[in-house]
Structures are given as structure tokens and as C-alpha cells.
């Protein structure tokens, strides 16, 4: 087991990459605290983790809310005695308008607050615990959209995910002296949830979908498991000297 008895916090864990990562961590021996704004979904994930013989807590949390995040992190640390890994997965485009002229201030704020500000708030919350331990792993979810624009999302999402890359680099610089690494992954298009699958079908014609797939050297979209595997690597001892990087997981679609 690559994460035996480690304590992880995974945000946005009710479905998709967050759910896949939480379950993968549990199968690798970690105890996992999971949170999401979808209380019913994240409770089910927590129950599935416990069914694997690991410990788990679940929380209904809006990651852009400092008080909620701080309470979650404090309760996790009290229950498990430490926090070794944070996966900042909560985010998304929320099926909102993506044409520039249709993006209101409220749409911008919702997407940026969840994807970028939420990553900052959660990282800030776990930092004191990791500093005290002199060890920790922070893994952030950026996106191909942060490098080259999105296929299903607008400028608000691309901007937030580009910001996550910059935040990751600065976290690595600031927290490295305390034995803490900070890295990110930038997934290509993965049909990670029913919501994303719906957007894929509604916002792309069959010809456009085929054009996207043909632009990917591996000629297919990613699976959740493939993204979770890279997150697992960054959380494990195998990545002990990797920090400040964003790993593209897009099948060769965009090589940075």
C-alpha cells in the first residue's frame, strides 16, 4: 500500500475525479476525509471508504467559505491526529454561460471563487498542521483550459485554472522549507460526471466531438482512474522530490 495510514482530505469528492481519487487513496491504505456541496453524494463516498476497512469523515462544505473549511480541517485533524495530504479537487464550470458577453460578474465570481479561491482557502487551512509535522502533500486540480482555453467552459474557468498553476508554484516555494510539496495536474477532457457528459453532448456536435478526439494523439478521452493515478503518484513517497510542477494528463493533446 502506497499510502498506508496516511490521512488525506479530498474536496469535491461526491463524484468524478474527486470520488475516484478518494476511493483510490482508500484502496492504497489512507484514511480519507471527503467534502462536497453535495451532502448525499459525499456521504455515500465516505460509507464506501469505510466499507474498504479505512476510516473516513464526510462534510458538506463550500470550499469558498473560510469558516466551513476551517471547521472541516480542524475536525479532521482532531479525529485523525494529523493531515498528510490535501487534494484540492472542488471546482468546475457549473454549466454556466461561457460566451464573453454573457459572463456576468456573478458568474465570474462563482467560478473563480470555487476553483481558485477555494484552493487557496483549503491550502491555507491545512498549512499549519503540515508545518508542525514538517511534511505534507498538496495536490491541486488545474486544467488544460488553464494553458490553452477550454472546450466546454469559458474565460472565467480558464482564468481560474491558470491561477491554480501560479498558486501551486508559490505554495511550493513558500512551504518547501517545511517539507511540504505542492503540485498540480492539468487534466484534458474527461467525462468525469453526468454533468460533464451532458455538456459534451449539448455543446459539441458529433463532428466537433470527433475533431476533439482526433486532436488527441491517443485518440480518446481520459478516464477518472487515469487522473486519480497521477494524483496518487504526487501524494506518494515516489514524488518526494517533485514540487511546484503541473503535470499535463491529456493524452498528448497539449504538450507544455
PASEGU-45721 format. One line per field, with one value per residue (C-alpha): residue in three letters; x, y, z. Coordinates in steps of 0.02 Angstrom, whole numbers, m for minus. Last residue first. Layout:
res <- [ALA:...]
c1 <- [X:...]
c2 <- [Y:...]
c3 <- [Z:...]
This chain:
res <- [UNK:UNK:UNK:UNK:UNK:UNK:UNK:UNK:UNK:UNK:UNK:UNK:UNK:UNK:UNK:UNK:UNK:UNK:UNK:UNK:UNK:UNK:UNK:UNK:UNK:UNK:UNK:UNK:UNK:UNK:UNK:UNK:UNK:UNK:UNK:UNK:UNK:UNK:UNK:UNK:UNK:UNK:UNK:UNK:UNK:UNK:UNK:UNK:UNK:UNK:UNK:UNK:UNK:UNK:UNK:UNK:UNK:UNK:UNK:UNK:UNK:UNK:UNK:UNK:UNK:UNK:UNK:UNK:UNK:UNK:UNK:UNK:UNK:UNK:UNK:UNK:UNK:UNK:UNK:UNK:UNK:UNK:UNK:UNK:UNK:UNK:UNK:UNK:UNK:UNK:UNK:UNK:UNK:UNK:UNK:UNK:UNK:UNK:UNK:UNK:UNK:UNK:UNK:UNK:UNK:UNK:UNK:UNK:UNK:UNK:UNK:UNK:UNK:UNK:UNK:UNK:UNK:UNK:UNK:UNK:UNK:UNK:UNK:UNK:UNK:UNK:UNK:UNK:UNK:UNK:UNK:UNK:UNK:UNK:UNK:UNK:UNK:UNK:UNK:UNK:UNK:UNK:UNK:UNK:UNK:UNK:UNK:UNK:UNK:UNK:UNK:UNK:UNK:UNK:UNK:UNK:UNK:UNK:UNK:UNK:UNK:UNK:UNK:UNK:UNK:UNK:UNK:UNK:UNK:UNK:UNK:UNK:UNK:UNK:UNK:UNK:UNK:UNK:UNK:UNK:UNK:UNK:UNK:UNK:UNK:UNK:UNK:UNK:UNK:UNK:UNK:UNK:UNK:UNK:UNK:UNK:UNK:UNK:UNK:UNK:UNK:UNK:UNK:UNK:UNK:UNK:UNK:UNK:UNK:UNK:UNK:UNK:UNK:UNK:UNK:UNK:UNK:UNK:UNK:UNK:UNK:UNK:UNK:UNK:UNK:UNK:UNK:UNK:UNK:UNK:UNK:UNK:UNK:UNK:UNK:UNK:UNK:UNK:UNK:UNK:UNK:UNK:UNK:UNK:UNK:UNK:UNK:UNK:UNK:UNK:UNK:UNK:UNK:UNK:UNK:UNK]
c1 <- [189:123:m62:m165:m31:m156:m213:m133:m21:79:90:251:298:364:434:567:454:355:377:334:152:33:102:88:m90:m138:m67:m171:m327:m318:m308:m449:m565:m544:m468:m538:m482:m371:m204:m133:m281:m333:m435:m538:m576:m623:m739:m830:m844:m918:m1043:m1093:m1024:m1113:m1255:m1164:m1008:m1114:m1216:m1058:m990:m1148:m1153:m978:m796:m809:m626:m561:m379:m322:m198:m119:m49:95:137:267:285:449:438:563:452:302:334:411:290:143:204:210:39:m40:26:m48:m213:m220:m219:m367:m461:m428:m484:m642:m691:m643:m774:m805:m839:m680:m571:m425:m243:m148:m282:m405:m288:m345:m294:m330:m216:m111:m43:71:136:284:364:228:200:209:80:m41:m13:m34:m201:m310:m206:m217:m406:m427:m311:m395:m564:m505:m456:m591:m735:m710:m661:m818:m940:m857:m859:m1041:m1089:m991:m1090:m1024:m1143:m1031:m884:m979:m966:m1138:m1144:m1145:m1058:m884:m796:m721:m678:m520:m400:m318:m239:m122:m39:m162:m132:m211:m352:m508:m437:m352:m513:m616:m495:m493:m682:m703:m575:m662:m834:m769:m671:m817:m751:m736:m924:m932:m1047:m926:m882:m766:m675:m579:m524:m590:m649:m828:m768:m719:m889:m975:m872:m921:m1105:m1090:m1010:m1160:m1292:m1202:m1174:m1077:m928:m810:m709:m597:m493:m394:m262:m216:m195:m376:m426:m322:m403:m576:m538:m460:m607:m730:m631:m606:m792:m917:m951:m768:m763:m627:m511:m428:m300:m230:m90:m112:m36:m22:73:0]
c2 <- [1107:967:986:840:714:603:745:723:877:879:1048:1070:1159:1007:836:770:655:600:413:443:456:602:651:470:458:615:534:377:480:558:387:321:462:409:517:549:450:460:437:581:692:804:660:657:842:827:681:786:929:816:744:920:992:1096:976:808:864:969:815:713:850:849:659:662:636:637:683:825:858:855:981:908:1009:1008:1069:984:1009:979:1142:1232:1184:1280:1452:1396:1252:1362:1492:1365:1296:1469:1504:1342:1375:1546:1464:1361:1517:1606:1456:1441:1625:1627:1498:1312:1164:1154:1259:1376:1334:1327:1346:1251:1101:1100:1137:1019:1046:922:971:845:858:854:955:890:1064:1136:1010:1060:1246:1225:1135:1291:1394:1256:1246:1434:1446:1303:1381:1549:1468:1346:1395:1583:1593:1503:1595:1764:1757:1704:1844:1973:1920:1812:1830:1944:1826:1670:1535:1533:1421:1230:1236:1270:1158:1160:1053:950:1023:862:882:751:717:785:735:670:577:646:812:843:805:915:1060:1039:1036:1186:1286:1245:1297:1460:1504:1482:1462:1275:1259:1111:966:856:673:577:416:273:127:m50:m45:m22:136:207:162:250:406:401:387:538:634:606:649:806:878:1036:921:852:696:646:495:366:301:121:117:62:216:329:255:284:466:491:418:523:681:638:617:617:667:708:894:909:768:770:634:548:422:252:158:274:166:0]
c3 <- [m1120:m1230:m1268:m1332:m1280:m1190:m1078:m909:m902:m741:m655:m558:m397:m308:m352:m233:m130:m284:m257:m74:m127:m148:m319:m378:m313:m408:m565:m535:m500:m674:m757:m647:m700:m880:m1014:m1187:m1339:m1492:m1400:m1503:m1453:m1598:m1671:m1511:m1524:m1708:m1668:m1540:m1663:m1796:m1673:m1624:m1463:m1331:m1292:m1295:m1203:m1085:m1037:m1011:m898:m791:m786:m711:m759:m946:m955:m1063:m1028:m850:m781:m625:m484:m362:m188:m79:108:200:296:185:36:100:24:m141:m169:m122:m248:m389:m345:m340:m514:m580:m490:m572:m743:m681:m628:m793:m895:m792:m808:m992:m1035:m1021:m1136:m1240:m1127:m1158:m1189:m1026:m894:m1003:m995:m815:m636:m494:m345:m248:m78:6:182:298:438:555:626:450:391:528:498:309:313:319:198:68:89:70:m81:m174:m135:m202:m366:m420:m306:m300:m484:m541:m429:m452:m641:m645:m526:m626:m778:m919:m1067:m1171:m1153:m1207:m1075:m996:m841:m835:m665:m739:m616:m443:m294:m325:m199:m141:31:100:268:394:576:736:648:733:792:624:531:646:623:433:421:537:438:275:338:412:255:135:m44:m13:12:131:173:268:271:386:346:422:312:305:124:185:273:104:30:176:143:m41:8:125:m19:m131:m3:52:m122:m76:m62:69:100:244:197:294:176:137:m52:m76:25:m87:m242:m167:m129:m301:m395:m294:m327:m511:m539:m398:m218:m182:m220:m89:m37:133:164:318:288:370:221:71:m55:0]
